Amino acid sequence: MNIALTANDAKKELMVQFCIAYCGILSKHHLCATGTTGKLVAEATGLDVQRFLTGSQGGDQQIGARITYNEIDMVLFFRDPLTPVSHDVDVMSLLRLCDINNIPMATNVATAEMLILGLERGDLDWRNIVHTNSTPFNP
């Protein structure tokens, strides 16, 4: 599965801790992330993370484009709903694209844990059907 990671500044450390905790599961999948989040996760965990631009420079849009082409199977986006960000439009677009394309998305650690544990159990294997007629994600 292709998993996208992104986090607002106030939630980046939480994303790193989450990825450390679930490193065993995440290591079995392809990870991509916005720039700073990907750098922090890769450095802390040793996981191979394909890095895009930072969110404010278009990284969220890069993830959104891959969602549109069914190249992303899950998004973990740890949001800080109390702090506005300069690229809120991109953030809302990412949320909308996940809804339109039926991409499982977690915006907090509680939901992310449920998705990751479901992924490990095989609950998200239905996503493999989506890839039958689409181009595979090539990191």
C-alpha positions as a Markdown table, in Angstrom:
| # | Residue | x | y | z |
|---|---|---|---|---|
| 1 | Met | 0.0 | 0.0 | 0.0 |
| 2 | Asn | 1.0 | 3.6 | -0.6 |
| 3 | Ile | 0.7 | 5.7 | 2.5 |
| 4 | Ala | 1.0 | 9.5 | 2.6 |
| 5 | Leu | 2.2 | 11.3 | 5.7 |
| 6 | Thr | 1.8 | 14.9 | 6.5 |
| 7 | Ala | 1.5 | 17.0 | 9.7 |
| 8 | Asn | 1.0 | 20.5 | 10.7 |
| 9 | Asp | 4.0 | 22.0 | 12.6 |
| 10 | Ala | 2.4 | 21.5 | 16.0 |
| 11 | Lys | 1.8 | 17.8 | 15.2 |
| 12 | Lys | 5.1 | 16.8 | 13.6 |
| 13 | Glu | 6.5 | 15.3 | 16.8 |
| 14 | Leu | 3.3 | 13.3 | 17.3 |
| 15 | Met | 3.7 | 12.0 | 13.7 |
| 16 | Val | 7.3 | 11.0 | 14.4 |
| 17 | Gln | 6.3 | 9.2 | 17.6 |
| 18 | Phe | 3.4 | 7.4 | 15.9 |
| 19 | Cys | 5.8 | 6.2 | 13.1 |
| 20 | Ile | 8.3 | 5.0 | 15.7 |
| 21 | Ala | 5.5 | 3.1 | 17.4 |
| 22 | Tyr | 4.2 | 1.5 | 14.2 |
| 23 | Cys | 7.5 | 1.2 | 12.4 |
| 24 | Gly | 7.1 | -2.5 | 11.9 |
| 25 | Ile | 3.8 | -2.1 | 10.1 |
| 26 | Leu | 4.9 | 1.0 | 8.1 |
| 27 | Ser | 8.1 | -0.7 | 6.9 |
| 28 | Lys | 6.0 | -3.1 | 4.8 |
| 29 | His | 4.5 | -0.3 | 2.8 |
| 30 | His | 5.6 | 2.5 | 0.5 |
| 31 | Leu | 5.7 | 5.9 | 2.4 |
| 32 | Cys | 5.6 | 9.3 | 0.9 |
| 33 | Ala | 5.4 | 12.6 | 2.8 |
| 34 | Thr | 5.5 | 16.3 | 2.6 |
| 35 | Gly | 9.1 | 17.6 | 2.9 |
| 36 | Thr | 9.7 | 18.3 | 6.6 |
| 37 | Thr | 7.4 | 15.6 | 7.9 |
| 38 | Gly | 9.1 | 13.1 | 5.7 |
| 39 | Lys | 12.6 | 14.2 | 6.8 |
| 40 | Leu | 11.7 | 14.0 | 10.5 |
| 41 | Val | 10.1 | 10.6 | 10.1 |
| 42 | Ala | 12.9 | 9.1 | 8.1 |
| 43 | Glu | 15.6 | 10.4 | 10.5 |
| 44 | Ala | 13.8 | 9.1 | 13.6 |
| 45 | Thr | 12.7 | 5.7 | 12.2 |
| 46 | Gly | 15.1 | 4.8 | 9.4 |
| 47 | Leu | 12.1 | 4.2 | 7.2 |
| 48 | Asp | 12.4 | 4.9 | 3.5 |
| 49 | Val | 10.2 | 7.9 | 2.8 |
| 50 | Gln | 9.8 | 9.5 | -0.5 |
| 51 | Arg | 9.7 | 13.3 | 0.2 |
| 52 | Phe | 7.7 | 15.9 | -1.7 |
| 53 | Leu | 7.8 | 19.6 | -1.2 |
| 54 | Thr | 6.9 | 21.1 | 2.1 |
| 55 | Gly | 3.1 | 21.6 | 2.6 |
| 56 | Ser | 3.3 | 25.3 | 2.1 |
| 57 | Gln | 5.3 | 25.0 | -1.1 |
| 58 | Gly | 3.0 | 22.5 | -2.7 |
| 59 | Gly | 3.6 | 19.2 | -1.0 |
| 60 | Asp | -0.1 | 18.8 | -0.1 |
| 61 | Gln | -0.9 | 19.4 | -3.8 |
| 62 | Gln | 1.6 | 16.8 | -4.9 |
| 63 | Ile | -0.1 | 14.3 | -2.6 |
| 64 | Gly | -3.5 | 15.4 | -3.8 |
| 65 | Ala | -2.5 | 14.8 | -7.4 |
| 66 | Arg | -1.4 | 11.2 | -6.5 |
| 67 | Ile | -4.7 | 10.7 | -4.8 |
| 68 | Thr | -6.6 | 11.7 | -7.9 |
| 69 | Tyr | -4.7 | 9.1 | -9.9 |
| 70 | Asn | -5.3 | 6.4 | -7.3 |
| 71 | Glu | -1.6 | 6.2 | -6.4 |
| 72 | Ile | -2.3 | 6.7 | -2.7 |
| 73 | Asp | -4.1 | 4.2 | -0.5 |
| 74 | Met | -4.1 | 5.9 | 2.8 |
| 75 | Val | -3.4 | 9.4 | 4.2 |
| 76 | Leu | -2.3 | 10.1 | 7.7 |
| 77 | Phe | -2.6 | 13.9 | 8.2 |
| 78 | Phe | -2.1 | 15.0 | 11.7 |
| 79 | Arg | -3.8 | 18.4 | 11.8 |
| 80 | Asp | -3.8 | 21.1 | 14.3 |
| 81 | Pro | -7.3 | 22.5 | 14.1 |
| 82 | Leu | -6.5 | 25.4 | 16.5 |
| 83 | Thr | -3.8 | 27.0 | 14.4 |
| 84 | Pro | -4.5 | 28.4 | 11.0 |
| 85 | Val | -1.9 | 27.7 | 8.3 |
| 86 | Ser | -1.1 | 29.7 | 5.2 |
| 87 | His | -2.1 | 26.9 | 2.9 |
| 88 | Asp | -5.5 | 26.1 | 4.4 |
| 89 | Val | -7.0 | 25.9 | 0.8 |
| 90 | Asp | -4.5 | 23.1 | -0.1 |
| 91 | Val | -5.4 | 21.3 | 3.2 |
| 92 | Met | -9.1 | 21.4 | 2.5 |
| 93 | Ser | -8.5 | 20.3 | -1.0 |
| 94 | Leu | -6.6 | 17.2 | 0.3 |
| 95 | Leu | -9.5 | 16.4 | 2.6 |
| 96 | Arg | -12.0 | 16.8 | -0.2 |
| 97 | Leu | -9.9 | 14.6 | -2.6 |
| 98 | Cys | -9.8 | 11.8 | 0.0 |
| 99 | Asp | -13.6 | 11.9 | 0.3 |
| 100 | Ile | -14.2 | 12.0 | -3.5 |
| 101 | Asn | -11.8 | 9.1 | -4.1 |
| 102 | Asn | -12.6 | 7.0 | -1.1 |
| 103 | Ile | -9.1 | 7.2 | 0.4 |
| 104 | Pro | -9.0 | 6.3 | 4.1 |
| 105 | Met | -7.7 | 9.3 | 6.0 |
| 106 | Ala | -6.8 | 10.0 | 9.6 |
| 107 | Thr | -6.5 | 13.5 | 10.9 |
| 108 | Asn | -5.6 | 12.5 | 14.4 |
| 109 | Val | -3.6 | 9.8 | 16.2 |
| 110 | Ala | -6.7 | 7.9 | 17.4 |
| 111 | Thr | -8.0 | 7.4 | 13.9 |
| 112 | Ala | -4.5 | 6.8 | 12.5 |
| 113 | Glu | -4.0 | 3.9 | 15.0 |
| 114 | Met | -7.3 | 2.3 | 13.9 |
| 115 | Leu | -6.3 | 2.6 | 10.2 |
| 116 | Ile | -2.8 | 1.2 | 10.8 |
| 117 | Leu | -4.1 | -1.7 | 12.8 |
| 118 | Gly | -6.8 | -2.4 | 10.2 |
| 119 | Leu | -4.1 | -2.3 | 7.5 |
| 120 | Glu | -2.1 | -4.9 | 9.4 |
| 121 | Arg | -5.3 | -7.1 | 9.7 |
| 122 | Gly | -6.0 | -6.9 | 6.0 |
| 123 | Asp | -9.1 | -4.7 | 6.4 |
| 124 | Leu | -7.8 | -2.4 | 3.6 |
| 125 | Asp | -7.0 | -5.1 | 1.1 |
| 126 | Trp | -10.0 | -3.8 | -0.9 |
| 127 | Arg | -7.7 | -1.0 | -2.1 |
| 128 | Asn | -5.9 | -3.6 | -4.2 |
| 129 | Ile | -8.9 | -3.8 | -6.5 |
| 130 | Val | -8.5 | -0.1 | -7.3 |
| 131 | His | -5.0 | -0.8 | -8.6 |
| 132 | Thr | -6.2 | -3.5 | -11.1 |
| 133 | Asn | -6.7 | -1.0 | -13.9 |
| 134 | Ser | -4.5 | 1.8 | -12.8 |
| 135 | Thr | -0.8 | 2.6 | -13.1 |
| 136 | Pro | 1.2 | 1.5 | -10.0 |
| 137 | Phe | 2.9 | 4.2 | -7.9 |
| 138 | Asn | 6.6 | 4.2 | -8.8 |
| 139 | Pro | 8.7 | 5.9 | -6.2 |
